[in-house]
Amino acid sequence: MSEQFVPGGAALMAAAEVSSAPTYRPLPVVVASGEGAWLTDVDGHRYLDLLSGYSALNFGHRHPRLIAAAKDQLDRVTLTSRAFHHHRFADFCSELAELCAKDMVLPMNTGAEAVETAIKTARRWGYQVKGVPADQARIVVAAGNFHGRTTTIVGFSDDPAAREGFGPYAPGFDVVPFGDVAALADAVNDRTVAVLLEPIQGEAGVLVPPAGYLAAVRRITAERGALFIADEIQSGLGRTGTTFACEHEGVVPDMYVLGKALGGGVVPVSAVVASREVLGVFTPGSHGSTFGGNPLACAVALEVIAMLRTGEYQRRAAELGDHLLRELSSLSGSGAITAVRGRGLWAGIDIAPRFGSGREVAEALLRRGVLVKDTHGSTIRIAPPLVIEKDEINHALAQFRAVLSDG
Ligand SMILES: *Cc1c(COP(=O)(O)O)cnc(C)c1O
């Protein structure tokens, strides 16, 4: 079991607090390097990273294949804009489409941009294909959603921290409880162009919907002629033990929204992936991005896709995730943990109040060399890199036991 220590870098943390806008309250650690599942701070203390950049680092820090792909591309060409073709673009689009068993890809950079792109796609599709009257399109979303930080997206969030002070909010969204089939069926009508959901709600605390929910969403949207948009930015690309979280219910959405791990933790890469009928609604000039689909992004993402095609990471997430969730559930016997949710290498753990807030537990783990993130007061979220080893998971679990027995 690790000794406790005090992380270094106090001066750098204080300086950051003075000169950076206060949008985050980071844990008190200053990272200087990373490799695989491990980070090292400015004083040389080592930490097991159980957050993985919210699943942007599914392949760990600086995976040799991804760094090699990036370095190779850095020596060729990094940006052309979409005004010209470049040598990685066709392969990136066709291989990502194939991974998703779809026809077309629309690349962007961040997750929020991809969600915005999905919203624009669904509305255009609604007017052109479904025949919704002009400016009447509606999109059904779930309570507790997290889809990014743009003004449109925070307008349909119900998290006050994300939303307050940023109005007026864009109209056209209907919010229903997550996991409630009847509410969803009531909300989808002839003006509904899409249902936009996270198959598992990450930010909300790794909420897995009741069995059959995603299949019901698929059936209802198909019957009523609305698109099913799966925001798999965090749940996708191996995290839950399958390439996409929708696969656990055998569901194929009309549109995948991807991001985070698609860029391998090296560059921001996001995309919307759908059929020709859906993404074909765009025309030159109707949407775009200066950096979207750039050569460096495509080179790294192509390597990510090749790594996912081996199935190794999905398999690791499934096997190690079973172990992790089983061990966490057994910890709940002590009374310190009131609930454990998850799928694959992804878990939300609710901490009993007398053992401290989520933040306090995260800080105690930090002093024992384990990095996690708290959410919504009392929940700890963990999403280790899929390259983590079983003995490293066991090491982290030992630190959890130590922290939760101190209460
Ligand atoms: C992180 C995330 C986003 C936003 O991605 P950014 O790259 O931060 O804009 C959207 N949807 C989900 C489900 C996410 O986890």
The ligand as an ORCA input file, in Angstrom:
! r2SCAN-3c Opt
* xyz 0 1
  C     -17.121     15.376    -23.461
  C     -18.452     15.201    -24.062
  C     -18.965     16.109    -24.992
  C     -18.245     17.399    -25.356
  O     -16.989     17.183    -25.886
  P     -15.926     18.408    -25.944
  O     -14.788     17.839    -26.751
  O     -15.533     18.712    -24.528
  O     -16.602     19.541    -26.609
  C     -20.196     15.833    -25.548
  N     -20.884     14.736    -25.233
  C     -20.434     13.834    -24.332
  C     -21.240     12.620    -24.021
  C     -19.207     14.041    -23.701
  O     -18.769     13.171    -22.797
*
